[in-house]
C-alpha cells in the first residue's frame, strides 16, 4: 500500500503539468511550456551553440579547425535520428573523427543504437557518457532514451534514477502518449523497486 501511495504522490501532481488532466483555469496568454527550459534541453552541444560568424569571429573559428564539420555531422545525425538511425550512427562516427573523445558523438551513437533496438550497446555507451560527463544526460531526448535502455537491459536502479529526473520534466515532451508512457513506466518501476 505504501508503494502505491508513493507512486500516486509521484504521478498525481504531474497530471496537470503533463497535460493528462484538464486544466482548472488556463490563461490563454500563458505558454503551456517553459520555452527557456525547452531551449536549454536542445540537442546542440555547447561548442556548436554559436557557430555563425557574427557571434564568433573568424579567428575564433580558425582556432578550432574541424568545428564546422563536427557540428554539421552532429546536426545531420540528430536530424536523421528518428527517420534513419543508421545514418545517425554514421554521422556520429564522422563527428567522432573530427573531435576524438568528445561526448556528443558518443551520445548520438547511443541514441542511434537505442533507436535501432540495440539496447545493450546503447546502455553501455550511455553509461560511458554519464561517467565522463553526468550533465550530458540532462538533455531531454537523451534522458528518455537512457531511461528506456536502462529499463530494457534490467538496470532498474539506473532506470529509476533517470525516471526520477525525467518525470518532473515530462511536460516538455512531445505528445500526450509519450508523456503518459513515461509516467506509467515510472510508476511501474517505482512499484517494482520501491
C-alpha positions, 0 to 999 in steps of 0.5 A: 500500500505504501508503494502505491501511495508513493507512486500516486504522490509521484504521478498525481501532481504531474497530471496537470503539468503533463497535460493528462488532466484538464486544466482548472483555469488556463490563461490563454496568454500563458505558454503551456511550456517553459520555452527557456527550459525547452531551449536549454534541453536542445540537442546542440552541444555547447561548442556548436551553440554559436557557430555563425560568424557574427557571434564568433569571429573568424579567428575564433573559428580558425582556432578550432579547425574541424568545428564546422564539420563536427557540428554539421555531422552532429546536426545531420545525425540528430536530424536523421535520428528518428527517420534513419538511425543508421545514418545517425550512427554514421554521422556520429562516427564522422563527428567522432573523427573530427573531435576524438573523445568528445561526448556528443558523438558518443551520445548520438551513437547511443541514441542511434543504437537505442533507436535501432533496438540495440539496447545493450550497446546503447546502455553501455555507451550511455553509461560511458557518457554519464561517467565522463560527463553526468550533465550530458544526460540532462538533455531531454531526448537523451534522458528518455532514451537512457531511461528506456535502455536502462529499463530494457537491459534490467538496470532498474536502479539506473532506470529509476534514477533517470525516471526520477529526473525525467518525470518532473520534466515530462511536460516538455515532451512531445505528445500526450502518449509519450508523456503518459508512457513515461509516467506509467513506466515510472510508476511501474518501476517505482512499484517494482523497486520501491 
